[in-house]
Amino acid sequence: MTQASGLIEPYSESDLTDPILGPWTRGFPSGRGPMRRSQVGAQGWNVLAGDLPLPLAVVREAPLRNNLQWMQQFARSHGVGLAPHGKTSLSPQLFRRQIEAGAWGITVANAAQLQVAVASGVRRCLIANQVLTPPDLLAIAELLQASPGLRVLFLLDSVAQLLLIEQAAATWSGPVSATVFERADRTRHCWRPHRVSHRGRSAGIGAGCSSISGCASDGCGMLRRAGCTR
């Protein structure tokens, strides 16, 4: 990684997809030297033979594939876009499998995890949290400028938070736009969008809008595709 503008730049793809593993990695066998992830398969290690330290989480391919297909089918049948929460795994390989299965995007918990998702190739991300500190806001702005087609959503719960965003935006060097969703109907879990410029000024953008399911505000990562009106 390199450092620019006082912030750590996103991890490179090789750092994420083929990292160096060693004794500092949970589940790595004792007495073995560091190696790339891509070299592990050739070692012939067997969990049942005691080659790896316990406890150890094991992901089986067939159940994983079934879970990906089932969850995507469930979301599609209910008319929602699925944004699986990636904060636990932070696995680029799993992110890609979920996107390839049809997920709308990936949900993360903060701006740091957003950097991992973007470096993994994700282009639609939901931060299931409020973002209000200048470093986090600047990191998001820089990612948006450096990543064509990237869309980032996060939660806004007060005018005070919007003012903090406006203050941080005054220091940004380039144009960044976003959409703030104002809750318009509590019974229908419908939000009315407003366009926000890189200076933080907001203005209504029309009566028709896409609604976000209420569970998005709880961070479960389901985006309802149905429309709503004022």
N, C-alpha and C positions, 0 to 999 in steps of 0.2 A: 504494500500500500504506500501511497505517497500523500503528502500533505500540501494543501493549497488553500489560500484565503483563510488560514487559521482552522480549517475543517479537514477531517480525514475524508479522502475520496472513497467512493464505493469500492468494495472488493472486486478484484478481477475475476473473470469467469474461471480461470484455472485454479485460483485460490479456493473457490467454492466447490467446484466439481471434482477436483483431484487434489485435496489437501494432503499435507504430510501428517501422518498419524504416528503416535508414539506412546510412551508410558504416561504422558499427560492426557491421553485420550481414554475416556471411560470404556472399559471392555477390552482394552488392548492387552495382550498377554505379557506377563512379566518375562524378563530375560531376552526379549527380542528388540532389535534395533528399529529406529524409525523407518517408515516406508510410505510411499504414496498410496492413496486409497485404491488406485487401479492395480496395485501389486498384491492386494490382500487375497484375491481369489486364487492366485497361483500358490498360496501357502498350504492349501489343503487342510486348514483348521476345521475341527469338528466340535460343535458345542457339546454334543452328547458324549464325546470322548474325553471331555475335560480339558480341551486345548485352550479354552478361554475362561477368564475369571468370572465368577458369578457374584451377585445377580447380573443378568444380562437380558436386555430386551431383544427379541427376535421378530423380524417382520417376514412373514411368509408371502411369497409371490401370489399364489392363487387367491387367498382371502383378501389381499390388498387390491388385486385387480377387480374382484367381485364388489368390494366396498366402494371403489371409485365409480363403477358402473351403476350400482344400486343408488348411491347418493345423488348422482347426476340425473338419473331417471326420475327419482323422487322430486327433485327440485324442478325439473322441466314439467312434470305432470301437474305441479301446483303453480305454474306460471311465474316462477321466481328465478333470478340469476344467483348462482351459488358462488360465494367467495369464501372458501374454506379458511379457517384460522390457522396461520402458519407459525404462530409464536412458539409452539412446543417443539416442533421438528426442526424449524429453520433449515429445511433440507431442500436445496435446489433441485435435486432429482425428483423429490415428491411434488414440489411445486409444478414442475414440468409435466409430470404424469397427470396432475389434477387439471391443468390447463388443457392438455391434449384430450382429456376425457370430456371437456366441454365447460369447465368452470368459467364463470364470468371474469373472475380475478382471484386475488389472494388477500385475505385479511391479516393485518399485523397489529402489534400493540403500540408501536412508537416509531419515531423517525429512523432510529438505528436499524430496526428490523426492516423498515422500508428499503433501506439501502441494499440489504441482502436480497430482498425480493426483486428489486430492479436489476441488480447485477445478475440475477438468475434468469432474466429475460421476461419477467412479468411486466405487463404494460397497463394493467388496471388494478389498483390497490385501494383497499379500505383500511384506514387506521381507526380501530375501534376504541377511540379515545379522543379527548380534547388535545389540541396542539396549541401552545401559547407562548413558549419561550423563544426568544430571538434565535438562538443556535438551531433549534429544531425547525423553525419556520424558514430560516435561511437554507438549511440543508435540503428541505423539500423544494424550495424555489430553484436551487442549483440543479437538483435532479430533473426538474421539469424542463429547465433550459437545455440540459445536456442530453435528454432522452426523448427524441421525437415520438409522438403518439402516446406518451405516458399520461395517465389520468390518475389523480390521487384524491380521495375523499377522506375527510376526517370530521369529527363531531364538533359542533359549535353550540354552546348552551347558554350564552349570555352576551349582552351588548358589551360588557367589560372585556370579554375575550376578543370580540371583534375589534375593539379599540386597540388591544395589545397587538393584534395582527396588523392593524393599520400603522402603528408606530414602527413595527419591525419592517414593514414593506417600504417605509420611507428611506431605508438604507440600501435597498436592493438596486443593483445596477441595470438590470434588464427587465423587460416587460414579462409579467406572469399574470395569468388570469385564472379565476377559480369560480365555482358556483357554491353559493351559500344556500342551504335549504331551510326555509322558514316553515315551521309546522303550521299548516293551514286548517287541518281538520283532525282533531284528536280522536274522533270515533273511527275515522277511516285510515289513520296512520299516514296522512298525506302531507307532504312538504312542498311548499312553493319555492321555486328556485330564484335566486338573484345573482346577477353577474357581478363579480368583484374584479377590479383592475389591480395592477401591481401596486397602486397607491392605496388600495383598500376601500375605494369608493364603491358603493353598491347601487344598483338600479334594477327595477323590475324588468323581466325579459319576456313578458307575455302571459296570457291566461292559461294556455295549455302547458302541461308539464308531465314528466315521468314521476311517479310516486315511489317513495322508498318505504318498504315495509317497516312497521314499528320495531321489529326485532333487530333491525340494523342499528337502532339507537342503543340496543343492549349488547351490541358487538357480536351477534351470532353470524353475521355475514350473509344475510339473505336480502336480495334487492328485488322488490316487486316490480314487474314490468308494466303493470296496468297504468293507464293515464288518469289524470285528475284535473279538475277545473276549479277556479276560485268560487 
